[in-house]
Amino acid sequence: MRRNERSSLDSFQRVKEFLTQHPLADEPEALGAQAAELDDVIQRLSSEVVGQDAGIRFTRAHIERERNLAETLYDDHMQPISRIARDVFGRSGMDKAFRMPRTRVIVPLVTAALAMAKAAEQEKEVFLRHGLPQDFIEQLKSAASALEETRTAKTKSARDRTTATASVQDQAKRGRKAVRLLDAVLLPRLRKDPQLLAAWKSAKRVRPTALPVVPVVAAAEEVGEGTDAALKVA
């Protein structure tokens, strides 16, 4: 939740408390539809903030898992096959089918791994003869699939976070409008009571809140940057 939206929610809640503690009309309708609108905004905002925070947390978790799976796929599954192929086949042309990708960007890395698995199926006995486990092709495919599934999950979490953030912004706009409309109705009545007027002005004021210190990497993740660029081979 951004600083201005967090401050707005705090203001909306104070306004609600003010209206509850200082009833200014015999009938709720006297405050207009904006009073019910504000109640709805507070409820929706509180819910969307949870979804937004969950999206951020899940995205971070998937980014870390994606990084680990990419390293495992590259170092533990693809490199042994490529090294054996280079020494066994030499520069016969077959070695090119098992050449390592120049990048660890997720999508091309998964594509290269699956292509390597397909090529290895044609020369499986060669690799088994040189010490790879019987199921090395299945292990390679499984590692590639796990990485792709994590990438998909990360994308979904980031999308959910973006959707929740957009909703938070919309609800904050609704809430600010409701408070302005309440202010238009209440000010003429509150001018007769300076103390109550001061309490109302304090309640509706949007107070700045301090932003938490966010590491550079986390900040990049929160605006939607993944690990693809960070995983490129220097």
N, C-alpha and C positions, 0 to 999 in steps of 0.2 A: 504494500500500500504506500503510495507516494505521500510526501509530507503534507501537501495542501489537502489531499483527500482525507488523511488521518485527522488533520485539524478540523476539517469540515464535519466529520462524523462526531468528533468531540463536541463541536458547537451544537449539532443537531440534538445530541443527547442532553445537553444542558438546557436547550430550549424546551425539550419535552419535560424535563424535570421542573422547569419554571412553570409551565402550563399546568402541571399536576399539583404543584405546591401552592399556586396562586390562581385559583379559578376566577376568571374575570367576567363570566357570564353565567346566567342561570341555565342556559341550554348550550350544549357543545356546538350546535349549528351556528352560534353567533360568531365563532372563530373562522367559519368558512370551511370549504372543502380542503384547504391547505393544511389544516390540522391533521386530518386523516391521511393526507398525502405524505406528510412528514413521518407519521408512524410507519407507513409502508416503506418509505425510504430507509429508515433506521433498520427495519427488519431485513430488507434486501441487502443493504450494505454490509450488515454484520455477517450475512451468509456468504456474500461474494468475496469478502475479505478472506474468509477461511479457504475458499476455493483458489483464490489468487496465491495465498501463501503455500498451499499444498502443491500447486503447479510449480512454484519456484523450487520447493524442496525436492520434488520428484525429478525435476529437470536436472538439478545438481547431482542427484544420486545416479541418474542414468548417464550423465556425462562421465562420472568417475568409472562406472562399470564399463562404459563404451571404451574408455581409454585402456583399461586393463585387458579387455577382450581383444582389442586391436593389437596390443603388444603380444598377447599370447598367440594369436593367429599368425602374426608376422614372424615372431622369433621361434616359437615352439613347433609350428606345423609347416609353414611354407619354406623357411630357410633350410631345414634338413633335406627336404626334397630337392630344392634348387641346387644345393651344394653337391649332393650325390649325382644329380643329372649332369652338372658341369664337369665333374671328374670322370664319370662313366662314359658319357656320350661325346665329351670333348667338343670341338667346334664342328660337329657333323650337321648342325642345323637343328637337331632334336633338342639340344640344350636351350634353344630359344623358347621352346614350349614351356620351359620351367624357369624362365628368367624372373627374378624378383621385380615387383613393381617399384617405380621410382618414388612413390608417395605412399603415405599411410592414411590418406584421406579415405573415409569409410567406404563410400560407394565404390570407387575404383578398386579398393583393396579387396572387398568382398567379391567383386567381379573377377579379379585376377585369381583369387583363391579357388573359386568354382571352376574357372578355366584350367587351372593347374590340376585340380582333381580329375577333370575329364581327360586330360592328357595322361595323367598317371595311371588311369584305368587301362590304357593300351600297353603300358610298360610295367605293370604291377609286379611281375615276377622279378624284374631287374631290381626294383627297390627292396623287395622282400629279401632277395639274395644278399643285399648289402646292409641288412640289419634293421630296416624299418618294421614296425609291428604289423601284424596281419591286417589290422583294421585301420591302417594309417590314412586311407582315403576317407573312410567314414568319419574318423576323427577330424580330418581337415574340413569336410563338409559341415560337420556339427559345429565346429568353431566359427565357421563363416556364417552359419544360420543364426547362432547365438548373437553374433555381432550385429547382424541385420535386424534381428528382433529388438535388440536394445536401442538401435538407432530409431526404429519405428516408434518405440515406446517413448523415447526422448522427444521426438517430434510431436507426439500426441500431448505429452505433458506441457510442452512449450505452447502448443495451440490452446490447450485448456487455460493456461495462465494468461495468454493474450486475450482470450474471450472474457475471462473473469475481470481482467484489468479494464477492458472496454466497458463492461457492465458497471464496475465501480465508478468510473468517470461519469457515466450517464446518470447513475443514482445520485452522485454528488451534485450534479447540475440540477436535478429535480429537487433535491433537498434545499439547495441555496434559493431556488425560486420560491419554494414553499415558505421559507423563513422570511423572504422579502414581502410576500403577501401577508403573512402574519404580522409583520412589522407595520404594514400599512393600516391594518385593522386595529392594532393594539396601541399605537402611539397616541392617538387622540384621547384614549382613556387613561393612559399611564401618565400623561403630563400633569394630571391632578395630584399625583402621588410621586414626588421626586425620588424617594427611596426605592419605590417599586420600579420606577423608570430606570434608575441606575442599575438595579438588579437585572432588568430585561436587557439593557445594553451590554452588560457583562456576559449574560448567557448567550446572546446571539453572536458575539464577537468571535471571529475565527482567529484563534491564537496560534502563532507559529510554534511548531514542535521541532525539536532537534532531530536531525537525521542520524541514524546509526552509521558508524564507520564501517564501510563495506570494502573488503579487499578488492584490488583491481580485477582479479580473475573472477570473483563472484559477481562484481558489477557487470562484467562483460557477459557472463552467463545470464544475468537477469534481463538484459536487453535482447536476449535471444541468440547470442552467439554460441555455436556448438564447439565441438572439439576438432572438427574437420581441419580447420586451418592450423590449429595448434599441433596437430599430429603429422603435419607434413615433414618429410625428411629434409633436414637442412642441407 
